[in-house]
Amino acid sequence: MESPSSLSLWPAFLPLPAFDPFLGFALALVFTALVGEVLARRATLPRVSGYALAGLLLGPLVTGWFSAVELERYRGLVDLALALLLFELGLRLDLRWFRANPWLLVASAAEAALAFLLSLGALLAFGMDWSPALLLAAIALGTSPAVVMRVTAELRAEGQVTSRLLALCALNVAYSVILFTLLLNLSRGAAGAGWLQALWQPFYLVAGSLLVALLVAGAFTLLRRLFNPASEQGVVVIFGLLLGALAILAMLKLPPLLAPLLAGVLVKLRDPRPQLWARHFGSLGGVLVVALFMFSGAALYIGHFGTALLLSAAVVVARSLGKLGGVLACGRASGLSTAKSVALGLALLPLSGVALLLAYEAQLADPALGAQVLPVVACLVAVFGVLGPVVTQRALIHVQENRKGEEA
Amino acid sequence: MSLQAFSASRALSIGVELELQLVNTHDYDLVGAAEDLLRLVALGDKPGEIKPEMTDSMIEVSTGVCDNYGMLLEQLVGLRDTVAEAARKLNIGICGGGTHPFQDWGERRIVDRPRFHHLSDLYGYLAKQFTVFGQHVHVGCPGADVALYLLHGLSRYIPHLIALSAASPFVQGHDTGFQSARLNSVFAFPLSGRAPFVETWNDFGAYFEKMTGTGVVASMKDFYWDIRPKPEFGTVEVRVMDTPLSLERAAAITAYIQALARYLVVERPIQPAEDDYLVYTFNRFQACRFGYAGTYVDPETHWHCPIADEIDASLTRIEQHAIELGVDPVLGRLRQAVREGRNGAAWLRERHAAEGNLPEVVMAQCTRWMEGEVV
């Protein structure tokens, strides 16, 4: 006689269900979206803070719903989400503004340089080696474009602080990616990979990205004559265009960050008309954004604590001082009141997806170096990814640049 | 409280105030940038003034007292260039037009000044809805009684001035069907409309004392009339115009008012009467709704004709005065515009038909205002 089995009621003609990892991802997505929504409604916090928080909860640190391996599986989604946001950010950057107000470029250089130097100093003071410290400082000088875009969109923010926030963010992302690539290759050059190779790489990054950006911008301009970008077909066309660009970038072994940003800038330079299609990106773009922030939160795991905690605390302080100091120093000259300069400095604090992608790149290039860089970046992203959006949101509300939500 | 004395000013001197829109260059909605802009503008020794207005996406530029059209245009160009340069530093746009075509009035913010907070407390949402943009023209008067004569005389030309300046067909994202929808926002105020029919400063003083006695008004500033006397400047102030889309049109309308004023004061062609005002609101409505094509009813003969024809006839009537003031070429171009049906509202509707969306219309408005047009 056969032993009774719990499965005896299962019809024999059906195959046994195997757990599909995609189901785990789908459930996580639902949970993340819910956390963002609850925080936004109950505590009027930015949704992206909730997404990042949910990521922390789902990640290896708390529940372990996700492991680092699984994160890699959905890397394509993260890249596409970032590419969309960076393209949109580029579209909002009008280079003609810098000609009318060159002090903005000075402010940008000052905040980025101070954030870099102070972070570097703090890391060296706490005993980190030069190579990882330089890479970390290059990552720390950037601002999260994803957070800045989402928080300003959620508030429908407009005004001097908002437009400068977006402009400085676009610039410091570009600095961060280029400087990081340069430093990573220099450190490998120093380790014997060849100096010529080390210097060629950043040049290749800029020139290659510019070339792809020109292609995307040209294609977008042509397609815009045929499609209304705000229509459903238009959105599909833009998604397709950026997916194509990502594929080309992957073939050329170029990071997916710089080219979409440059493409947006080129489109705006050639055609200053308002580009309002992005607000119609709708549900598909929304899913990507939720996934992006979920992953940024999930990068932290317990092995990251220890020295990384202390180092990242030092960078949190140094980087905040650098951004605030740089913006404040040039505030008056660039035509911004002191109160608004403080708000701008604070609004520039978020750090998120781009920082993590760069850290993963360091790990790919040199696992030993990555082991030093990644834990600190994960801690930084946990702090600046969850709290940073709140600071940006409050700063913009304080200077009354939100068109939606509460009055300060 | 009694009315202040009317300080005489040079007859037929002119001055202009223009309320201007501040917009962002991303989606071309209004943007709260008045404080930033005012911090940056430096007029230096250029004449005129740049001031905040009720909500933080408006500014007002005003000329000093000008003797003639040439001086006025020069001052306006100086003001325009100053604010345009500051605007470029802030990456914002400045434009004319009586309304912003798609702003949401609920998103406006009251400027942090005691007077604006007081008005906001008093009028509630009307204060935020008052984010509309007008041109005010002052005409100098040698005495108070002349000023009141001029006030009643000019009130016959309100439809003309509305049709010439009309530049507010769109409100809150929709075509209102009006050429000047801005004036509908002004009518909401309890003390808007026409001034009382009094012909001497003494009678006006008596009226003013009765009104202040009711506690309804505290000063002349509380009257939102279409035309009002401005005793501290010694002027009559015409307030019905939308801010035109170009500075050149604003200057031309001022020249037209100056020539009308000269005609009225020198020739004394009419005998003002309370009954003149029987057709006043009808005429004004026709001008707001239909512009040049509206019906004009003559207050004396009750003859009906299109407003365009009456503007044309008025330009003929005042031709000699225009020549004396040296503005006949300017008024000649204005007459041509009337014959071709060109005004701000028509241009805005054309742009909207061509671009298919309102943000791009505002972008074109900014270019037109900031870069000017050939006179």
Interface residues (C-beta under 8 A of the other chain):
Chain A: R92 D94 W97 A100 N101 E158 G159 Q160 S163 P272 R273 P274 L276 G335 L336 S337 K340 Q400 E401 R403 K404 E407
Chain B: N24 T25 H26 D27 Y28 D29 V31 G32 A33 E35 D36 R39 L40 D56 A86 R88 K89 L90 N91 D104 E107 R109 N357 P359 E360 M363
